[in-house]
Amino acid sequence: MIRVLLVDDQPLIRSGFRALLDLEDDIEVVAEAANGKEALELAQVHLPDIALVDIQMPVMDGIETSRRIAADPTLAGVHVVILTNYGLDEYVFDALRAGAAGFLVKDILPEDFLHAVRVAARGDALLAPSITRKLINRFVTQPLRAATGTGTGLEELTGREREAVALVAHGLSNDEIANRMVISPLTAKTHVNRAMTKLHARDRAQLVVLAYQSGLVTARSS
């Protein structure tokens, strides 16, 4: 059962998402919060698999909520998915840096929304390919913070793990990585998971950020 915490200051939006989720046999909404402060308190009580968090809220916004959940060891199993009205904006970009696993636009189709919740819950491809491309384009148009992988933890990765991380940064799923590297999907997932552990990345979204910030993937290779 996928346990979901809904966080939005608009009751109508929360009720709309809840109506969709409550129809699914494998998803349970364990709590609702109107701001980030409430979300943190409820997350510590219910330990949800997914926290669907609005980016702009009173008291504590989605960015700070993501940061605090990511910093709390007791909430390590909580994947924060940001809800936004505007697609990839500067706030969402900051939220990914703060530890969010990905994001959804609020006008997403119901079937895509449900699929995204299930994908996020299993910690796989937390960003849809179209969203990943937008994220990549944002990195490509900005100066890199680091020119090499020195000091980023990338030096601890094996060659195959570095290759897998680069492919994650291009938006590929485990199956696509497996096809590209001519390995099994399970081995691809193992490479990605080991890289996440070595780089202390919570999820694939963080791997995308690290790959571009470190210079492992650059505008030329995109």
N, C-alpha and C positions, 0 to 999 in steps of 0.2 A: 504493500500500500504506500503510495506517495503522499507524504504529509506536506501540506501547503499553508504558509502564512501569507495572508493578503494585507498589504500595507498601502493605503491611499487615503487622503483626507476627504475624498468625495465618496459618500455612502452609495451613491447611484452607481459609480464605477465599480466599487467593491461588490455590490450586489449582482451586477452584470457578470463579472468574472466568476463569482461564486455559483451563479445559476448554471454556468457552463461546466464548472468543475464538479458540482454535485451530481451531475448526470452520469459521471464516469465511475465505473465500479472499482477502478484501481487508484482513484485519487480521493483524498479527504482533506477538506479545509479545516485545519485544527484551530485557527484563530484569525481575528481581524484586528488591525490597528489603524489609527488615524494619523500617526506620525512616527518618526523614527525612534523616539524615546519609548513609546509604547511597544514598538516592534522589538526592540532589544529585550525588554522585560518579558514579552510573550515568547520570544525565541528561546530564552533561557529556561522557560517553563516547559514548552512543548517540543523543543528540539526538532523543528521541521526539516524536511529534506530540501524544500524550496521556499525562499522568501521572495515574493513578487512585490517589489518596492517602487513606489512612485518616485520620480527624480526630484520633484519640487513639492515640499510639504512644510507646514509650520513646525516650530519647535526643533526638529532635526530633519534635515533633508536626506535624500537618498544617497548622496555621496558620503556624508558623515556616517550614515547608518551602515553602508557597505564597509567603510574603514573600520568601524568598531566591531562589526561581526567578524571581519577578517582577522582582527587583532586578538580575538577572544578564543583561546584554545578549546574551551568547552563547546564552541559553536563551529568547530572545524568542519563538521559534516553539513553545514548549511550553505547551500548555493544561492547567492543573491542574484536575482534577475531584475534588472531595472526596467520600469515601465515609463515610457515617454510619449509625448504627443508629436515630437518633432524629428524622429529618426536620429541619426548620428549628429549630435551637436556637441558643443564644448563640455556640457555638463556630463553627458554620457561618457565622453572620452576620459574625463576626470574620474568618473565612477569606476571605469575599468582599471585605471591605475590604482584606485583605492581598494580593489579586491573583488569587484562585482564579476560574476561569471559570464554575463552577457546582458542583452537587453532586447526588449520587444516594444514595437510601436503599438499604441493603444487601439488603433483601428485595424489591427491584424485580424485576418479571417479566423473564425472559431476553430476550424479544423487545424489551422496552422498554430494557433495558440495552444491547443491541447497537445499537439505533437511536440511543440517547444518545451512544454512543461515536462513531458516524459523524457525528452532528450537531456534536459538539464538535470533531471533527477538521477540519471545514471552517469552523469559526469563525463559524457562523451563530447560530441561536437556542440558546444553551447552557443555558438554563433552561427546563424544561418549563412550560407555562402554569400548571399547578396550583402548581408551586414558585414561580413568579414572583408569583402572587397572594399566597402566604404571605409572601414577601419584602416585597411592597408593604404588606400588612397590618401587618407589623412596623414599617415606616417610618411608616405612618399613625398608629400608636399611640404613637410617640415624638416628642419635640420635635425640630424641624428644627435642624440646626447652623447653617444660614445662611438668612436670610430672602429674599435675592435672589441673582441670578446674578453679582453684582459680584465680580470677582477669581477666579472659578472657571474662566474660559476660555469660558463660554457666550456672552460678548459677541463672540467671534470667529466664532460660528456664523451662518450665514444663517437667514432665517426658516424656510425649508423644512427645513433641518438641525435646527433646534430642534424643529420639529413632529415630525420623524422620531424624535428622541431621546425626546420625550414619549411617543410611541406605543410605542417599545421599552420604556419604563418601565412601560407598562400591559400588557406581556407579549405584544405582537403580533409575529408573524413578518414577514419581508420581504414575503411575498405579501399578508398582511393589511394591512400598512402601505401597500403599493401600492394596494390597493382603497380604503382610507380616504382616501388623498391623491390618488387618480385619476391615478396615474402607473404606469409599468412596474415590475415587480419589480427589474429591473436598476438603474433609477434610484433606487428605494427603497434598494437595497443600497449604491449609491454615496453617497447622503445619509448613511446610517448609518456607512459606512466613513470618510468625510471627517470626520464628527463625532468618531469615535473617534480619528482622527489629531490633530485640533485639541485635543481634551481629554486626549490622552495616555492613553486608556483601552485596556487590553489586549483587551477583549472586551465583549459586550453586558451581561454581569453588572455590569461596572464602570460602564457607562452608566446602569444602573438606580440604582446607588448615587449617582452624581454628580447624576442628575436630581432625586432626592429631597433630597440634602444641599444642593443649590444653591437649591432652592425652585422649580425649573422645573415640577415636578409636586408637588402638595400633597394633603393629605387631602381638600380640597374638590373637587379635580379627579379624584379616584379614585372 
